[in-house]
Amino acid sequence: MSETLHIVCPHCHTTNRVRQTDQTHSPGCGSCHQPLWQGAPVVLNAAAFDKHTVRNQVPVLVDFWAPWCGPCKMMAPAFEQAAQGLEPAMRLAKVNTEEEQQLASRFNIRSIPTLALFVGGREVARQTGAFRSAADIVQWAQQAVRAPR
């Protein structure tokens, strides 16, 4: 029997059990039947944030951003591309700090964009400032996951 992972659906936020061997075969949600991997970041609000960062058994890379932020807008296409390169090994998500001020305060976000990497519900790495390319985001995220804790 192969090992399973808990993956939270980006659409209905239901936790799904997925065999690790099925990860790369576009598994669907058992509840809403939408794909669990969409090749794009998931937009999270306060209600969905903990579900994704705690219940997902893959790392979750969160972009804390705001619509008025020039560097955030500059980095957005690269972050979208990085999702395609990092899924299904990692979930990428975005949190609008203007709409989710309590989340920004909870994680002490003082400058945007800020990328925070969560593993098992714990923040394990943080990078403030915009990356120039998807390759830079992918490289930073992969190194942060491998770093000893």
N, C-alpha and C positions, 0 to 999 in steps of 0.2 A: 504494500500500500504506500502510495507516495505522500509526502508531507503536504499539508495544506496551509494556506495563508489567509488571513482575514483582509479583505479589500473592501473599502467603503465605496459605494456607488456614487459617482459624481452628479447623478441626476436626482435620485430619491434619498440618498444618504443612508441606505440600508447596508448593513455589514454582510458581506458574502464570504463564504468559504470557497476558496479556489485552490485546486491542486497546483503546486509549483510548476509541474510539467505543462499545465494548460495556460500559464501566464502569457505566453507569446502567441496564443491562438485566439486572441480577441474574445475572452469570455464575456458573457452577458450577465446582467443582474438577475438574480432569482426572483426579485419582486417586480421591477418595472420592465425587465427584459432589454434595457438599453445597454450599450457596450460599457464595460467597466473602465476601459481605456479609450480616451477620445483624442489623444495627440495634442491636447491643449490644456492649459491650466484650468483648474476648477475655481470658480468664484465662491469664496466662503464668507458667510456672515457669522455672527457670534454663536448662533444656535448650532451651526454645522462645524465650526472650528474644532471643538474638542472631539467630535465624532471622527473627524478625519485625522487629526494629529495623534489621538490616543488609540483608536481602534484599528487603523491601518497598520498592517505588519510590514509595510514597506516604508522607507523614509519619506517624509513630506517636506518639500522645499517651498516655503511661503515667501511671496513677494509682498511686502508692506509698501503701499504706494498711495498716491493721491492724484486726482484728475488734473489739478493745476500745476503739478510738478513737471518741469521740463525734462530733467534727467529720467524721470519715471516713464514719460512718453517715449523718450529715446530708446530706453532699454526694453520696452514692451514687446516689440517684434522679436528680439533675441530671446526673451523669456518664453514666448510662444514656440519658437523653434527648438529651444532646449527641451521642452516637454516631449517633443517627438523623439529626441535623442535619448532621454532618460527613462521614459516609460518602456516597459512595465516595472523596471527596477526601482522607480521612485515616482511618487505623485507630486505634481507641481500645482500650487494654488496661489491665488491672489486675494489680498485683503485690502479693501479701500479704507484707508485710515480716516477719511472724512466721514464715511458712513458708519464705521465701526471704531469709534473713538475709545470705547472701553477696552477693546482688544489691544489697540495701540498703547494705551496706558498700562494695561496688564503686563505687556511685554517690554515696557520701557522704550518704546520706539521714539527716538528723539530726532532722527534724521531719516529722510526718505530719498531714494528707495533703500530699503533694508531687506536683505534676504536672510531668512532664519531657517535652519534645517532642524527638523524634529524627528527623533527616533524614539518610538515607544512612549510618546507623549512628552518627552523631555527635549528642550532645545539643546543641541549639541554643537552648533556652529552658527556664526553670524557674520555677515558682511554688509557694511554700510557703503553706499555709493553705487553708481551704475556700472555694470559691465558693458563692454563694447560689442561683444559678440556672443552668440549661442555657445560657441566652442569654449569661451572663457567661463561661462556659467556651468556648463557640463563638467569641465575640468575641475573647477572649484568644488562643486557638489560631490563629485566622485572622490576627490581627495579628502573632503570633510567627513564623508561616510567611513572611509578607511582609517581615519586618524584614531589613535588610541584615546580612550576615554578614561 
